[in-house]
């Protein structure tokens, strides 16, 4: 039984929402964020990546950064950029990209559900990244970036949300610079709010789609507050964290590709021969990029030439859902044994390119100094859920969801 609760969000005023809304902190470098907020004092990046308002020499994990995030948030509230709703609410958040949309429900999920595995995970987290967000949540006393959660579609929830949309005007409706539409409705009717809460009690599992570090950090801050307030009764806001919940049918996972710095001292000829031991290798016309059209096929860009790689039978266990993922096949048969990349989470020789950047980005990276790139077939939402159900873990950087949730439209005060 999943716990979902309404909350009193701090939200930007309607006229400023489009200027406030920002990409997640972890998809931008500090320099990219500095450039993005130029001439925009309202951008939520001033809170989520507060180092952009400090000397570039300041370490991004310095206490000064978290203090600046806290001060920037307070300043934006004091200036009336953000206003807190007077009563608990749910919110509907629809994003539209090209011809498709995803419609989620904004509310708070339970740290106990996270610990009891009602909220399921599919990735490992890194301690340094967790600590960064722990400090950010603790200093700002808020969840500033929502967790992207999915669940198996329930028609009753769909119908209730659609009925609200059909009968109410949105409070925000704008298109961001990357051509993504963002529309928000406020659910302020208590009978509807209570019905939503009850319907989610019938949802067996919630799945973190994106935001493993943010959710782990939110939980650890919640546990820290419980230790600080031993008489807590479970209703305090620190027992919950900000989430946007989407039905699985709405979600779109893109490819998450790889670029490698070198060939591990192999020549191109030697490298290709080693790959041919486990893959059928087909060179393509030099004008053709290759985006895999089915599972277990890969694109490879090497020395201005694209190749199609097809996994040979017997190189992976088809009965093991993790080993049969294309990211695992690539890791276990090329990246680790040939290129010597044992742990891609920490190896500086590998980088990851989200599918939203396109295959041309892979060509640019290789032509500009990297040595080889691989394009992959996307993981499916069914695979993600099955892996989480079985308590398994995906390889790092397996999924790239689009569109990305914007930060700053909803803030959950602890």
GIUR-V124723 format. One record per backbone hydrogen bond with DSSP energy under -0.5 kcal/mol. NH is the residue of the N-H (numbers start at 1). CO is the residue of the C=O. E is the energy in kcal/mol with one decimal. If there is no record, write none. Layout:
<<NH:CO:E> <NH:CO:E>>
This chain:
<<2:200:-1.1> <2:203:-1.1> <4:2:-0.6> <5:108:-2.2> <7:89:-2.2> <9:7:-1.0> <10:411:-2.1> <11:9:-0.6> <11:83:-2.6> <13:81:-1.6> <16:13:-1.9> <17:13:-1.0> <19:16:-0.8> <20:16:-2.3> <21:17:-2.6> <22:407:-2.1> <27:24:-1.6> <28:25:-0.8> <33:29:-2.4> <34:30:-2.4> <35:31:-2.2> <36:32:-2.1> <37:33:-1.9> <38:35:-0.8> <40:37:-2.9> <43:40:-1.1> <44:20:-2.6> <46:43:-1.7> <47:44:-1.8> <48:44:-2.7> <49:45:-2.2> <50:47:-0.8> <52:49:-2.1> <53:50:-2.0> <54:51:-1.9> <58:55:-2.4> <62:59:-2.1> <65:62:-1.6> <66:62:-1.0> <67:63:-2.5> <68:64:-2.1> <69:65:-2.2> <70:66:-2.3> <71:67:-2.6> <72:68:-3.0> <73:69:-2.3> <74:70:-2.4> <75:71:-2.5> <76:72:-2.3> <77:73:-2.1> <78:74:-2.9> <79:75:-1.9> <80:77:-1.5> <81:76:-2.1> <82:76:-1.1> <83:11:-2.8> <85:9:-2.5> <89:7:-2.1> <90:187:-1.3> <91:106:-1.5> <92:185:-2.6> <93:104:-2.8> <94:92:-0.5> <94:183:-3.2> <95:102:-2.5> <96:181:-2.0> <97:100:-2.7> <100:97:-2.1> <102:95:-2.4> <104:93:-2.8> <104:102:-0.5> <105:245:-2.3> <106:91:-3.9> <106:104:-0.5> <107:105:-0.6> <107:243:-2.1> <108:5:-2.5> <109:241:-2.5> <110:3:-0.6> <111:239:-2.4> <114:110:-1.6> <115:111:-2.2> <116:112:-2.5> <117:114:-1.0> <118:113:-2.4> <119:113:-2.0> <120:118:-0.7> <120:206:-3.6> <130:126:-2.4> <131:127:-2.5> <132:128:-1.6> <133:129:-1.7> <134:130:-2.7> <135:131:-2.5> <136:132:-1.9> <137:133:-2.9> <138:134:-2.6> <139:135:-2.9> <140:136:-2.2> <141:137:-1.5> <142:137:-1.1> <143:412:-2.8> <144:142:-0.8> <147:242:-2.0> <148:210:-2.3> <149:147:-0.8> <149:244:-2.7> <150:207:-2.8> <151:246:-1.4> <158:154:-2.2> <159:155:-3.0> <160:156:-2.0> <161:157:-2.4> <162:158:-2.7> <163:159:-2.3> <164:160:-1.8> <165:161:-2.3> <166:162:-2.6> <167:163:-1.1> <167:164:-0.6> <168:164:-0.6> <168:165:-0.8> <171:184:-2.8> <172:184:-1.4> <174:182:-2.4> <176:180:-2.7> <179:176:-2.2> <181:96:-3.0> <182:174:-3.2> <183:94:-2.6> <184:172:-2.2> <185:92:-2.0> <187:90:-2.8> <187:185:-0.5> <188:186:-0.8> <190:188:-0.6> <193:189:-2.6> <194:190:-2.7> <195:191:-1.7> <196:192:-2.4> <197:193:-2.2> <198:194:-2.2> <199:195:-2.6> <200:196:-2.0> <201:197:-0.8> <201:198:-0.7> <202:199:-1.3> <203:200:-1.5> <204:202:-0.6> <206:118:-2.8> <207:150:-2.8> <208:120:-2.6> <209:148:-2.7> <209:207:-0.7> <210:148:-1.8> <215:211:-2.6> <216:212:-2.3> <217:213:-2.2> <218:214:-2.4> <219:215:-2.3> <220:216:-2.0> <221:217:-2.3> <222:218:-2.2> <223:219:-2.4> <224:220:-2.0> <225:221:-2.5> <226:222:-2.1> <227:223:-1.9> <228:224:-1.7> <229:225:-2.1> <232:229:-2.0> <238:414:-0.6> <239:236:-1.9> <240:237:-1.9> <241:109:-2.4> <243:107:-2.6> <244:147:-2.9> <245:105:-2.7> <246:149:-2.8> <246:244:-0.5> <247:103:-0.6> <248:151:-2.5> <250:247:-1.9> <251:248:-1.0> <254:252:-0.5> <254:400:-3.6> <257:353:-2.5> <258:374:-2.1> <259:351:-2.4> <260:372:-3.2> <261:349:-2.6> <266:263:-1.5> <271:267:-2.7> <272:268:-2.6> <273:269:-2.1> <274:270:-2.1> <275:271:-2.0> <276:272:-2.0> <277:273:-0.5> <277:274:-0.9> <278:275:-1.7> <279:275:-1.6> <280:310:-2.9> <281:279:-0.7> <282:280:-0.5> <282:308:-2.4> <284:306:-2.9> <288:285:-2.3> <289:287:-0.5> <291:289:-0.5> <292:290:-0.6> <297:294:-1.1> <298:309:-2.7> <299:375:-2.2> <300:307:-2.1> <301:373:-2.4> <302:300:-0.6> <302:305:-2.7> <303:371:-0.6> <305:302:-1.2> <307:300:-2.6> <308:282:-2.9> <309:298:-3.2> <309:307:-0.5> <310:280:-1.8> <311:296:-2.4> <312:278:-2.6> <315:312:-1.3> <318:316:-0.8> <320:317:-1.6> <321:319:-0.7> <324:320:-2.0> <325:322:-1.4> <329:325:-2.5> <330:326:-2.5> <331:327:-1.9> <332:328:-3.3> <333:329:-1.4> <334:330:-2.0> <335:330:-2.2> <336:331:-2.5> <338:334:-1.4> <339:334:-2.2> <340:336:-1.1> <341:335:-3.2> <342:340:-1.1> <344:342:-0.5> <346:343:-1.5> <347:343:-1.5> <350:347:-1.1> <351:259:-2.4> <353:257:-2.4> <355:255:-2.1> <357:354:-2.1> <358:355:-1.5> <361:357:-0.5> <361:358:-0.6> <362:358:-0.6> <363:359:-1.7> <364:360:-2.6> <365:361:-2.4> <366:362:-2.3> <367:363:-3.0> <368:364:-1.3> <369:366:-1.6> <369:370:-0.5> <370:365:-2.4> <371:260:-3.1> <372:260:-1.5> <373:301:-1.8> <374:258:-2.9> <375:299:-2.0> <379:398:-0.5> <384:380:-2.1> <385:381:-2.3> <386:382:-2.4> <387:383:-2.5> <388:384:-2.2> <389:385:-2.8> <390:386:-1.9> <391:388:-1.4> <392:387:-2.5> <394:122:-3.5> <400:254:-1.0> <402:252:-1.6> <407:22:-3.2> <408:144:-0.8> <408:410:-0.5> <411:10:-1.5> <412:143:-2.1> <413:411:-0.7> <414:141:-2.3>>
